[in-house]
Amino acid sequence: MWKWISRIVLTLAVLILALRIGDRLTRRGNALPAVPTPNAYDTLLDEARSIMSPAGDTADLPVDALRQLAETNRAALGRIRPALRADSGVPLQTTPGWPDQHAEDLKRLKKLAVALAIQSQVDSKAGRTNEAAASLLDVILLGQTLARGGVLVDGITGLAVEMIGTASLRSRIPHLDAATSRQLAQDLERAESERESPGQIVKNERAWSNASFGLVSRLGGLLLRKAESRRHADFNTRALETARRTRQLMLRIGARAVELDTGRPVTNAAVLVPAVLSALPLDPETRIPMTAIPAGDVIP
């Protein structure tokens, strides 16, 4: 009897040891994305901590209150503009308390989008239409920056912010001059060349989860494979649609520049190259050059 007990104890000990070794190897075998040094993401987070945001819905605020918020935040928002165009990456960590801390950081960073939208609204009412459009471009760039190097929560947050920026900037197109339109289109082209792909974000998610939770993450992935696959597919669809809308916006703004310069409407995006863009953007799903110009300021 004691012989069997000894064998069982030994077997359990070997199994526990194997699990611990497997867990350690799983954690170590998943390298997280490297972040640049210096990392512009840190600058954005520092500035986000100083941003003043409204307590309620901005639609309920009087014009004077909006102006006051815009003036209070103008200097900080000016400082984030270079950061939105610099190298950045979400600094993923595997420490136990990091997910909660990161969720709080994302809340602060989303306040930057609100502050930029308020500044755009105030500038627009004051007749500073080009400055208003520049702030909305910054909202789009912020959305893409939030996703770069991040996991799914970063990607989803970034897409939501970017969609707000594209919808708002689209409505400003009829008020843009030629020079501003050309610059905005070129800035969007540059941003699109640095967009984090949904596939990379999913890869980051898996690497972070495995590095943080080891074998638990692997087993969970096996048990919940269908739900995880559906979640990733939904994110991929949403990411491709957001990229398509941003590229359509780029074409419409570029067409605005050419129309103002030539006095003729643009019906084929090919005329934007090289007058405005260095190349036609590719449809994010089919990888075919996008040649259609959305009618007016409406993007389906």
Backbone bond lengths (Angstrom), bond angles and torsions (degrees), N, CA, C in turn:
res aa  C-N    CA-C-N  psi(-1)  N-CA   C-N-CA  omega(-1)  CA-C   N-CA-C  phi
1 M - - - 1.459 - - 1.524 111.23 -
2 W 1.334 115.62 -46.75 1.463 119.28 178.66 1.532 111.73 -61.89
3 K 1.342 114.55 -31.18 1.458 118.25 179.05 1.541 110.01 -64.37
4 W 1.352 116.87 -42.35 1.464 120.32 179.13 1.530 111.72 -67.71
5 I 1.325 115.36 -39.84 1.470 118.66 177.79 1.528 110.29 -61.42
6 S 1.324 115.67 -42.33 1.476 120.25 179.74 1.526 110.49 -62.46
7 R 1.345 115.35 -40.36 1.467 118.66 179.66 1.531 111.32 -65.86
8 I 1.325 115.23 -41.39 1.467 119.11 179.34 1.519 110.99 -63.62
9 V 1.367 115.49 -45.20 1.462 119.68 179.08 1.524 110.53 -61.47
10 L 1.322 116.97 -43.17 1.461 121.00 179.80 1.527 110.98 -63.72
11 T 1.340 115.92 -41.97 1.462 119.92 179.68 1.522 110.80 -62.75
12 L 1.347 116.26 -43.50 1.460 120.36 178.24 1.520 111.77 -62.83
13 A 1.334 115.63 -40.79 1.464 120.26 179.64 1.525 110.69 -62.86
14 V 1.345 115.16 -43.23 1.465 119.20 179.11 1.530 110.36 -64.96
15 L 1.351 116.59 -40.84 1.452 120.78 179.74 1.524 111.69 -63.58
16 I 1.325 115.88 -44.22 1.474 120.13 179.05 1.523 110.42 -62.70
17 L 1.332 115.58 -43.35 1.461 119.73 179.11 1.527 110.83 -61.93
18 A 1.345 115.58 -43.02 1.470 119.68 179.92 1.526 110.66 -62.99
19 L 1.358 116.07 -40.83 1.458 119.73 178.53 1.519 111.64 -64.23
20 R 1.325 115.78 -40.74 1.465 119.27 -179.83 1.521 111.08 -66.47
21 I 1.330 116.28 -40.64 1.466 119.79 178.61 1.527 109.99 -66.30
22 G 1.365 115.66 -43.34 1.456 119.77 178.68 1.514 111.84 -62.45
23 D 1.346 116.25 -39.94 1.461 120.51 179.01 1.527 110.52 -64.06
24 R 1.329 115.82 -42.87 1.461 119.41 -179.48 1.526 111.13 -65.79
25 L 1.331 116.04 -41.86 1.468 119.15 179.74 1.526 111.39 -66.01
26 T 1.344 116.33 -36.59 1.461 120.16 178.44 1.516 110.75 -63.48
27 R 1.342 116.03 -43.64 1.461 119.71 -179.93 1.521 111.42 -65.01
28 R 1.330 116.19 -42.39 1.463 119.58 -176.34 1.519 112.41 -76.31
29 G 1.325 117.41 -23.00 1.461 120.85 -174.39 1.505 114.40 -84.29
30 N 1.336 117.51 7.53 1.460 120.72 -178.74 1.524 109.92 -124.14
31 A 1.321 115.12 93.01 1.462 120.18 -179.08 1.520 110.17 -73.89
32 L 1.322 116.45 133.83 1.456 121.68 177.46 1.523 109.84 -82.18
33 P 1.335 118.07 153.84 1.468 120.53 -179.81 1.531 111.26 -58.29
34 A 1.311 115.23 136.92 1.472 119.41 177.46 1.516 109.20 -74.15
35 V 1.316 115.94 145.68 1.470 120.44 176.82 1.525 108.43 -109.08
36 P 1.330 116.75 150.32 1.467 119.71 -178.70 1.523 111.72 -71.16
37 T 1.316 115.20 159.66 1.465 122.04 174.94 1.528 108.47 -127.36
38 P 1.352 118.58 117.07 1.467 126.84 -2.94 1.522 111.80 -72.22
39 N 1.319 115.38 160.00 1.450 121.87 -177.55 1.531 109.55 -106.88
40 A 1.335 116.30 114.73 1.465 120.35 -177.83 1.528 112.18 -63.03
41 Y 1.330 117.92 -21.84 1.463 121.47 177.28 1.524 110.01 -58.78
42 D 1.328 116.95 -38.32 1.473 120.71 179.08 1.522 111.00 -64.51
43 T 1.331 116.47 -37.66 1.469 120.15 177.73 1.518 110.82 -63.14
44 L 1.329 116.08 -43.97 1.463 119.96 178.84 1.522 111.20 -60.70
45 L 1.320 116.01 -42.02 1.463 119.99 -179.04 1.522 111.02 -66.76
46 D 1.326 116.97 -39.12 1.472 120.29 177.65 1.528 110.63 -62.68
47 E 1.317 116.89 -45.43 1.461 120.23 -179.55 1.529 111.32 -68.39
48 A 1.329 116.60 -34.32 1.465 120.18 -179.96 1.522 111.38 -61.91
49 R 1.318 117.02 -30.86 1.468 120.73 -179.73 1.528 111.55 -68.55
50 S 1.325 116.98 -21.83 1.466 119.86 -178.00 1.521 112.84 -98.56
51 I 1.322 117.29 -3.77 1.469 121.47 -176.69 1.529 110.43 -73.92
52 M 1.322 114.93 135.09 1.458 120.90 173.02 1.525 108.26 -92.84
53 S 1.333 116.49 130.47 1.458 120.07 -179.09 1.522 109.92 -125.99
54 P 1.338 117.15 154.02 1.471 119.64 -179.36 1.519 111.36 -68.19
55 A 1.318 115.88 150.41 1.454 120.48 179.93 1.523 111.71 -73.11
56 G 1.315 117.67 -32.05 1.458 121.64 -178.64 1.514 112.23 -122.89
57 D 1.311 115.75 -153.50 1.456 122.48 179.89 1.535 109.39 -72.19
58 T 1.336 116.23 132.72 1.473 119.66 -179.99 1.519 111.92 -63.67
59 A 1.338 117.04 -24.46 1.461 119.84 179.58 1.523 111.81 -65.75
60 D 1.330 116.17 -21.04 1.463 120.30 -178.97 1.521 112.77 -90.51
61 L 1.324 117.01 -6.15 1.462 119.91 -176.60 1.520 111.72 -84.81
62 P 1.323 118.21 139.86 1.466 120.37 174.52 1.525 110.53 -68.55
63 V 1.317 115.86 161.47 1.467 121.22 -176.20 1.526 111.32 -59.62
64 D 1.318 117.69 -40.08 1.462 120.53 -178.70 1.527 110.95 -62.66
65 A 1.317 117.30 -38.88 1.462 120.58 179.31 1.525 110.83 -66.57
66 L 1.324 116.21 -38.30 1.466 119.91 177.18 1.521 110.56 -64.48
67 R 1.327 116.41 -42.39 1.473 119.83 178.65 1.525 110.60 -61.45
68 Q 1.313 116.35 -41.64 1.460 120.13 -179.20 1.522 111.02 -63.99
69 L 1.335 116.47 -42.83 1.469 120.03 177.49 1.525 110.85 -62.39
70 A 1.330 115.62 -43.47 1.461 119.64 -178.84 1.524 111.26 -61.74
71 E 1.332 117.16 -42.78 1.467 120.33 -179.60 1.532 110.75 -69.21
72 T 1.319 116.37 -37.41 1.467 120.02 179.40 1.522 111.21 -63.28
73 N 1.331 116.27 -37.48 1.472 120.62 -174.87 1.522 113.87 -95.44
74 R 1.333 117.91 -5.69 1.465 120.29 -171.27 1.529 112.74 -58.91
75 A 1.323 117.81 -43.02 1.466 120.22 -178.06 1.529 111.22 -64.99
76 A 1.334 116.53 -44.70 1.465 120.23 179.98 1.521 111.18 -64.05
77 L 1.330 117.05 -40.89 1.459 120.57 179.04 1.527 111.30 -67.22
78 G 1.311 116.27 -31.90 1.457 119.29 174.76 1.519 111.78 -65.10
79 R 1.335 116.05 -33.72 1.469 119.77 -179.67 1.521 112.68 -75.00
80 I 1.336 117.53 -24.79 1.466 117.88 -179.33 1.531 111.89 -80.93
81 R 1.331 117.18 -16.71 1.472 119.71 -176.83 1.532 111.98 -57.87
82 P 1.337 119.77 -48.42 1.473 118.27 176.46 1.529 112.24 -63.85
83 A 1.339 116.80 -34.84 1.459 119.86 -179.00 1.524 111.66 -64.59
84 L 1.324 117.47 -33.70 1.460 121.23 179.11 1.520 112.01 -68.83
85 R 1.327 116.85 -15.96 1.464 121.33 -179.15 1.522 111.95 -110.80
86 A 1.322 117.18 7.29 1.466 122.16 -179.42 1.533 110.30 -104.66
87 D 1.322 116.36 170.23 1.464 121.71 179.29 1.529 109.90 -65.20
88 S 1.325 115.48 134.27 1.458 119.13 -178.81 1.518 110.35 -152.38
89 G 1.323 115.33 165.48 1.459 121.36 176.38 1.520 109.10 -169.23
90 V 1.321 116.53 144.51 1.464 120.24 178.10 1.528 108.24 -66.41
91 P 1.339 118.12 123.26 1.472 120.43 -178.68 1.533 111.04 -80.65
92 L 1.321 116.68 82.28 1.464 121.65 -178.55 1.526 110.70 -64.42
93 Q 1.320 115.50 141.56 1.457 121.71 177.35 1.521 109.84 -134.14
94 T 1.331 116.87 159.06 1.464 121.71 -177.79 1.522 112.56 -113.55
95 T 1.328 117.81 9.87 1.466 120.26 178.92 1.533 109.30 -70.66
96 P 1.341 117.96 150.06 1.472 121.44 -173.42 1.522 114.80 -55.64
97 G 1.314 119.19 -38.86 1.457 120.60 -175.94 1.513 114.62 -88.43
98 W 1.334 117.25 0.23 1.459 119.27 -174.02 1.531 114.00 -64.88
99 P 1.338 121.31 -42.46 1.478 119.14 -178.61 1.526 113.17 -56.03
100 D 1.323 117.43 -41.34 1.466 120.07 179.23 1.528 111.11 -66.48
101 Q 1.336 115.52 -42.42 1.460 119.44 178.88 1.528 110.79 -64.80
102 H 1.316 116.22 -39.15 1.464 120.19 -179.67 1.528 110.79 -66.78
103 A 1.324 117.08 -36.98 1.467 120.29 176.97 1.526 110.63 -61.12
104 E 1.331 117.04 -39.25 1.466 120.56 177.18 1.522 110.95 -67.56
105 D 1.338 116.14 -39.07 1.463 119.83 178.08 1.529 110.98 -62.42
106 L 1.323 116.67 -40.38 1.464 119.94 179.34 1.527 111.24 -64.40
107 K 1.319 117.25 -36.85 1.463 120.23 176.27 1.529 110.55 -60.88
108 R 1.332 115.86 -42.15 1.470 119.55 178.92 1.528 110.78 -65.64
109 L 1.329 116.13 -42.41 1.458 119.73 -177.98 1.523 111.70 -66.52
110 K 1.330 117.13 -33.37 1.467 119.53 177.35 1.529 111.10 -66.25
111 K 1.336 116.81 -25.26 1.463 119.40 176.77 1.523 111.02 -65.47
112 L 1.330 117.20 -26.20 1.461 119.82 175.91 1.527 110.35 -62.56
113 A 1.329 116.34 -40.12 1.461 119.95 179.23 1.523 110.83 -63.64
114 V 1.322 116.71 -41.07 1.466 120.69 178.29 1.523 110.11 -63.65
115 A 1.323 116.25 -44.52 1.461 120.52 -179.34 1.527 111.37 -64.11
116 L 1.330 117.55 -39.73 1.465 120.92 177.54 1.527 111.11 -65.32
117 A 1.332 116.27 -40.39 1.464 119.71 178.90 1.527 111.14 -64.46
118 I 1.332 116.70 -38.78 1.469 120.35 177.89 1.528 110.36 -65.38
119 Q 1.331 115.97 -43.10 1.460 118.92 179.36 1.524 110.64 -62.64
120 S 1.329 116.41 -40.12 1.462 120.04 178.13 1.530 110.70 -62.71
121 Q 1.313 116.02 -42.57 1.467 120.08 -179.85 1.526 111.56 -63.03
122 V 1.322 116.28 -43.49 1.463 120.56 -179.54 1.526 110.48 -66.58
123 D 1.333 117.00 -43.68 1.467 120.01 178.96 1.523 111.37 -63.39
124 S 1.322 116.50 -38.34 1.457 120.34 179.92 1.527 110.94 -64.09
125 K 1.318 116.86 -44.25 1.473 120.76 179.48 1.524 111.60 -64.46
126 A 1.356 115.70 -28.07 1.460 119.82 179.66 1.527 112.31 -86.95
127 G 1.326 116.88 3.39 1.452 120.58 179.06 1.519 114.11 85.30
128 R 1.331 117.88 6.28 1.464 121.52 179.12 1.542 108.32 -91.30
129 T 1.330 115.52 69.75 1.465 120.24 -171.16 1.529 113.07 -67.09
130 N 1.338 116.46 -36.13 1.460 118.63 -179.92 1.528 111.25 -68.19
131 E 1.337 116.55 -40.86 1.466 120.27 177.24 1.526 110.77 -65.18
132 A 1.344 115.83 -37.03 1.464 120.36 178.37 1.524 110.63 -62.26
133 A 1.325 116.38 -41.78 1.462 120.67 179.58 1.527 111.04 -67.55
134 A 1.336 116.96 -36.94 1.468 120.51 179.60 1.525 111.10 -61.91
135 S 1.325 117.16 -37.88 1.468 120.27 178.61 1.520 110.90 -66.61
136 L 1.324 117.01 -36.38 1.464 119.96 178.95 1.522 111.11 -71.13
137 L 1.335 116.95 -34.61 1.461 119.27 171.91 1.527 109.85 -59.53
138 D 1.338 116.52 -40.56 1.460 120.33 178.88 1.528 111.73 -62.53
139 V 1.336 117.22 -32.98 1.466 119.79 176.02 1.527 109.94 -63.00
140 I 1.326 116.74 -43.69 1.473 121.00 178.22 1.521 110.56 -61.98
141 L 1.333 116.12 -46.32 1.464 120.05 -179.97 1.534 110.99 -63.79
142 L 1.327 116.22 -36.50 1.467 120.01 177.32 1.524 110.36 -61.83
143 G 1.334 117.13 -44.55 1.456 120.24 178.95 1.519 111.74 -58.45
144 Q 1.316 117.18 -42.97 1.463 120.24 -179.88 1.533 111.14 -69.63
145 T 1.321 116.53 -35.15 1.467 120.80 179.11 1.525 110.86 -67.20
146 L 1.323 117.28 -39.45 1.461 120.45 179.92 1.524 111.75 -61.15
147 A 1.331 117.18 -30.59 1.467 121.12 -177.37 1.523 112.98 -85.16
148 R 1.319 117.83 -25.98 1.467 121.33 -169.87 1.527 111.72 -64.87
149 G 1.323 116.54 119.43 1.467 121.34 179.25 1.509 113.42 80.38
150 G 1.337 117.57 3.20 1.453 120.47 -173.29 1.512 114.06 -97.40
151 V 1.337 115.00 -175.01 1.457 123.53 177.82 1.531 108.38 -103.35
152 L 1.325 117.27 -171.09 1.462 120.34 -172.49 1.526 112.97 -59.01
153 V 1.329 117.55 -41.11 1.461 118.71 -179.24 1.532 110.55 -61.99
154 D 1.319 117.31 -34.17 1.465 121.15 176.94 1.526 110.71 -70.86
155 G 1.336 115.86 -42.52 1.451 119.57 179.59 1.516 112.20 -63.06
156 I 1.327 116.83 -43.47 1.470 121.04 -179.57 1.526 110.65 -66.01
157 T 1.327 116.54 -43.12 1.463 120.37 177.93 1.520 110.82 -62.93
158 G 1.322 116.31 -44.03 1.460 120.54 179.89 1.516 112.29 -61.95
159 L 1.331 117.42 -40.51 1.466 120.38 179.04 1.523 111.11 -63.73
160 A 1.326 116.94 -41.53 1.465 120.29 179.59 1.525 111.25 -61.95
161 V 1.340 116.20 -43.59 1.461 120.51 179.09 1.526 110.63 -65.79
162 E 1.319 116.82 -43.69 1.466 120.63 -178.76 1.524 111.27 -62.59
163 M 1.330 117.14 -40.51 1.464 120.65 -179.81 1.522 111.31 -62.72
164 I 1.332 116.96 -37.53 1.466 120.42 176.60 1.527 109.70 -61.86
165 G 1.341 115.70 -44.15 1.458 120.18 -179.11 1.514 112.97 -64.85
166 T 1.334 118.04 -43.49 1.465 120.27 -178.35 1.530 111.14 -67.40
167 A 1.337 116.81 -41.97 1.466 119.41 -179.74 1.523 110.87 -63.04
168 S 1.330 116.34 -41.73 1.467 119.80 -178.44 1.522 111.79 -71.06
169 L 1.325 117.30 -42.47 1.462 120.01 -179.35 1.529 111.05 -67.44
170 R 1.317 116.81 -33.46 1.460 120.75 178.20 1.532 110.96 -57.80
171 S 1.322 116.37 -39.40 1.469 119.67 -178.51 1.526 112.52 -72.10
172 R 1.337 117.18 -15.07 1.468 120.88 -178.48 1.533 112.62 -91.44
173 I 1.324 117.92 -8.91 1.461 120.90 -173.39 1.521 113.55 -53.69
174 P 1.330 119.69 -45.16 1.479 118.64 -178.14 1.520 114.45 -61.94
175 H 1.332 117.84 -14.23 1.464 120.97 -176.87 1.533 112.92 -100.72
176 L 1.325 117.89 0.18 1.465 121.07 -175.72 1.521 111.64 -85.16
177 D 1.327 116.59 146.42 1.459 119.69 172.72 1.530 108.97 -88.73
178 A 1.328 115.87 175.00 1.466 120.57 -173.43 1.522 112.10 -65.38
179 A 1.331 116.76 -46.03 1.467 119.75 -176.85 1.526 111.15 -63.58
180 T 1.328 116.40 -44.36 1.462 119.62 179.75 1.525 110.69 -65.50
181 S 1.318 117.15 -40.43 1.468 120.70 178.95 1.521 110.54 -60.40
182 R 1.327 116.44 -44.75 1.461 120.46 -179.83 1.534 110.67 -61.87
183 Q 1.334 116.68 -44.77 1.456 120.46 -178.61 1.527 111.71 -65.57
184 L 1.323 116.46 -42.20 1.466 120.01 179.33 1.524 110.92 -62.61
185 A 1.326 117.19 -44.15 1.464 120.30 179.79 1.530 110.74 -62.07
186 Q 1.319 116.78 -41.07 1.464 120.11 179.57 1.523 111.58 -68.81
187 D 1.335 116.63 -36.48 1.464 119.50 176.35 1.524 111.22 -65.01
188 L 1.325 116.65 -39.55 1.459 120.38 177.80 1.531 110.68 -66.83
189 E 1.320 116.68 -38.32 1.462 119.59 177.82 1.522 110.68 -61.95
190 R 1.314 116.31 -43.43 1.463 120.55 179.04 1.540 110.47 -64.28
191 A 1.328 116.21 -41.47 1.466 119.99 179.84 1.529 111.01 -64.29
192 E 1.330 116.62 -40.56 1.460 119.84 -179.15 1.526 111.87 -64.31
193 S 1.319 116.71 -30.87 1.467 119.70 179.15 1.530 111.81 -68.83
194 E 1.340 116.39 -16.58 1.465 120.66 -178.41 1.531 112.38 -112.04
195 R 1.323 117.20 9.29 1.461 120.94 -177.93 1.534 110.75 -63.65
196 E 1.310 115.57 135.58 1.466 120.70 175.00 1.529 108.37 -76.12
197 S 1.314 117.15 128.05 1.462 120.49 -178.04 1.523 110.31 -73.79
198 P 1.344 117.96 150.62 1.463 119.47 177.09 1.527 112.30 -61.17
199 G 1.337 116.30 -33.07 1.456 119.46 177.77 1.520 111.88 -62.70
200 Q 1.335 117.06 -39.12 1.463 120.69 179.05 1.524 110.79 -68.06
201 I 1.338 117.01 -37.62 1.463 119.87 179.16 1.521 110.49 -65.55
202 V 1.331 117.48 -40.94 1.467 121.06 176.08 1.529 109.96 -62.76
203 K 1.321 116.78 -41.15 1.471 121.04 177.54 1.531 110.16 -62.01
204 N 1.343 116.75 -42.08 1.469 120.39 177.37 1.528 110.69 -61.70
205 E 1.330 116.10 -40.90 1.472 121.19 179.93 1.525 110.94 -59.30
206 R 1.315 116.12 -46.14 1.469 120.10 -178.88 1.518 111.35 -66.12
207 A 1.336 115.52 -42.96 1.465 119.12 -179.91 1.523 110.81 -63.55
208 W 1.331 116.64 -44.04 1.468 120.23 179.87 1.521 111.18 -64.99
209 S 1.331 117.14 -43.87 1.462 121.12 -179.54 1.522 110.98 -62.75
210 N 1.323 117.52 -44.90 1.459 120.65 179.30 1.524 111.70 -65.42
211 A 1.339 116.01 -41.06 1.458 119.71 -179.88 1.526 111.64 -68.52
212 S 1.325 117.06 -29.19 1.464 121.15 -177.69 1.520 112.45 -85.49
213 F 1.345 117.25 -37.48 1.460 120.46 -171.12 1.520 114.22 -120.71
214 G 1.317 117.90 -2.32 1.450 121.15 173.93 1.516 114.00 59.70
215 L 1.351 115.94 -131.68 1.455 121.34 -176.75 1.526 112.23 -64.05
216 V 1.320 117.15 -29.20 1.465 120.09 177.72 1.527 110.00 -59.50
217 S 1.325 115.90 -40.77 1.462 120.16 178.28 1.527 110.74 -65.94
218 R 1.323 116.61 -43.59 1.458 120.00 -179.86 1.529 111.57 -62.60
219 L 1.330 116.40 -45.35 1.465 120.64 -179.85 1.525 110.50 -65.61
220 G 1.348 116.25 -41.04 1.457 119.94 178.21 1.521 111.16 -62.22
221 G 1.335 115.59 -38.54 1.457 119.32 178.70 1.521 112.47 -64.00
222 L 1.339 116.10 -35.60 1.458 119.98 178.50 1.525 111.44 -71.26
223 L 1.333 115.97 -42.51 1.463 120.51 -177.11 1.527 112.04 -71.61
224 L 1.339 116.48 -32.28 1.465 121.01 -176.02 1.527 111.36 -112.28
225 R 1.320 115.79 32.32 1.466 119.68 -173.48 1.528 112.45 -59.35
226 K 1.330 117.31 -43.66 1.468 119.70 -177.87 1.525 111.36 -64.64
227 A 1.333 115.92 -45.41 1.473 119.34 -179.59 1.520 110.70 -64.51
228 E 1.346 116.62 -39.83 1.456 120.52 -179.87 1.527 110.78 -67.25
229 S 1.322 116.76 -41.05 1.466 120.40 178.82 1.515 111.25 -63.28
230 R 1.343 116.27 -40.58 1.463 120.31 178.80 1.527 110.94 -65.16
231 R 1.326 115.71 -40.88 1.466 120.44 178.85 1.524 110.97 -62.78
232 H 1.329 116.02 -43.98 1.460 120.02 179.61 1.531 110.99 -66.61
233 A 1.332 116.87 -38.43 1.468 120.05 179.51 1.527 110.87 -65.86
234 D 1.317 116.71 -41.00 1.470 120.22 178.10 1.526 110.72 -62.50
235 F 1.329 115.98 -42.21 1.461 119.46 179.00 1.524 110.57 -64.93
236 N 1.319 116.94 -41.64 1.459 120.87 -179.97 1.530 110.80 -61.08
237 T 1.326 116.59 -44.18 1.469 120.74 179.08 1.524 111.19 -60.90
238 R 1.311 115.50 -45.61 1.461 120.26 -179.01 1.529 110.83 -65.72
239 A 1.343 116.60 -39.37 1.464 120.54 -179.75 1.522 111.38 -65.90
240 L 1.326 117.52 -41.78 1.459 120.87 179.95 1.522 110.80 -65.95
241 E 1.331 117.33 -39.17 1.457 120.77 179.59 1.529 110.79 -67.16
242 T 1.323 116.81 -39.68 1.466 120.22 178.33 1.525 110.47 -64.21
243 A 1.328 116.59 -43.95 1.469 120.28 178.25 1.523 110.54 -61.86
244 R 1.327 116.58 -40.80 1.470 119.94 179.83 1.533 110.57 -62.74
245 R 1.315 117.58 -43.35 1.465 121.07 -179.75 1.530 111.34 -64.45
246 T 1.327 116.24 -39.72 1.462 119.12 179.01 1.528 110.55 -65.75
247 R 1.323 117.24 -38.70 1.467 120.48 179.36 1.531 111.35 -71.57
248 Q 1.324 116.84 -34.80 1.466 119.52 173.27 1.529 110.40 -63.60
249 L 1.314 115.27 -39.82 1.465 119.87 177.50 1.523 110.49 -62.02
250 M 1.322 116.48 -42.33 1.461 121.19 177.58 1.518 111.13 -57.63
251 L 1.332 116.89 -44.29 1.460 120.73 -179.97 1.524 111.61 -65.55
252 R 1.337 116.53 -41.92 1.463 119.25 -178.47 1.523 111.15 -66.23
253 I 1.329 116.67 -39.66 1.462 119.50 179.02 1.532 110.18 -68.64
254 G 1.341 115.84 -41.05 1.459 119.10 176.26 1.514 111.79 -61.04
255 A 1.345 116.44 -39.91 1.463 120.68 178.21 1.521 110.86 -64.45
256 R 1.322 116.29 -35.18 1.472 120.56 177.20 1.531 110.30 -59.77
257 A 1.329 116.97 -42.69 1.465 120.81 179.78 1.521 110.98 -61.82
258 V 1.334 116.69 -45.91 1.461 120.73 -178.40 1.524 110.70 -67.85
259 E 1.322 116.97 -40.46 1.463 120.60 179.67 1.529 111.38 -61.27
260 L 1.335 116.56 -40.34 1.460 119.85 179.35 1.523 111.43 -70.15
261 D 1.339 116.43 -33.84 1.465 119.98 -179.85 1.522 112.34 -73.99
262 T 1.337 117.36 -37.74 1.466 120.96 -172.47 1.518 113.48 -104.16
263 G 1.317 117.34 -19.34 1.453 120.46 -176.52 1.513 113.38 77.63
264 R 1.336 117.08 8.75 1.466 121.02 -179.27 1.528 109.62 -121.40
265 P 1.326 117.60 140.66 1.467 119.82 178.01 1.527 111.66 -67.88
266 V 1.302 115.95 149.04 1.467 121.67 179.36 1.523 108.62 -100.51
267 T 1.316 116.69 124.71 1.467 121.00 179.92 1.521 112.54 -110.63
268 N 1.322 116.84 -16.67 1.465 121.11 179.73 1.521 108.54 -131.07
269 A 1.319 116.24 126.50 1.463 120.64 -175.41 1.517 113.37 -65.62
270 A 1.319 117.92 -13.34 1.467 120.22 -179.12 1.522 112.02 -58.86
271 V 1.342 117.47 -28.00 1.462 119.94 -178.47 1.534 111.33 -72.04
272 L 1.324 117.84 -11.11 1.465 120.49 179.21 1.524 112.21 -78.84
273 V 1.330 116.36 -12.78 1.466 121.64 -178.64 1.516 109.00 -109.58
274 P 1.330 119.56 122.68 1.472 127.95 1.12 1.524 113.88 -98.71
275 A 1.321 117.65 15.30 1.469 120.11 -175.19 1.526 112.08 -57.78
276 V 1.330 116.74 -37.00 1.460 120.96 -178.90 1.532 111.20 -124.57
277 L 1.321 116.02 -50.45 1.464 121.47 -176.18 1.525 110.68 -105.71
278 S 1.328 115.34 154.84 1.471 119.17 177.45 1.522 111.60 -80.40
279 A 1.331 116.91 -24.04 1.466 121.65 178.01 1.520 108.60 -162.14
280 L 1.315 116.60 158.84 1.453 120.24 175.76 1.529 109.52 -70.56
281 P 1.320 117.27 139.16 1.463 118.77 176.37 1.520 110.58 -68.84
282 L 1.319 116.71 152.54 1.451 121.65 177.89 1.519 110.09 -94.77
283 D 1.327 116.07 142.59 1.455 118.64 171.44 1.531 107.44 -60.58
284 P 1.333 118.39 128.08 1.468 120.03 -173.88 1.524 114.38 -63.55
285 E 1.344 116.88 -19.78 1.463 119.33 -178.65 1.522 111.88 -98.12
286 T 1.327 117.34 -48.11 1.466 120.54 -175.92 1.522 112.79 -88.13
287 R 1.341 116.57 -19.39 1.473 122.89 -176.51 1.523 112.00 65.04
288 I 1.320 116.97 23.39 1.471 122.89 176.38 1.523 108.34 -98.11
289 P 1.355 118.73 138.84 1.465 120.15 179.10 1.523 111.99 -55.84
290 M 1.327 115.63 137.60 1.455 121.76 -179.73 1.527 108.86 -88.85
291 T 1.321 117.17 116.92 1.464 121.07 -176.24 1.527 112.96 -111.77
292 A 1.312 118.16 -14.25 1.458 121.09 -176.53 1.523 110.55 -81.97
293 I 1.302 116.64 134.68 1.470 122.25 174.86 1.524 107.79 -95.98
294 P 1.330 118.87 120.62 1.476 120.01 176.27 1.516 110.44 -57.82
295 A 1.315 116.97 139.06 1.463 121.84 -177.78 1.507 111.23 -67.78
296 G 1.333 116.47 134.67 1.467 121.12 177.22 1.500 111.93 55.96
297 D 1.330 115.53 -139.82 1.454 120.02 179.27 1.515 110.37 -104.81
298 V 1.355 116.61 19.38 1.464 120.51 -178.44 1.511 109.20 -103.20
299 I 1.313 116.14 125.49 1.456 121.41 176.17 1.523 107.73 -115.87
300 P 1.329 118.98 118.35 1.454 120.49 -175.43 1.521 112.14 -66.84
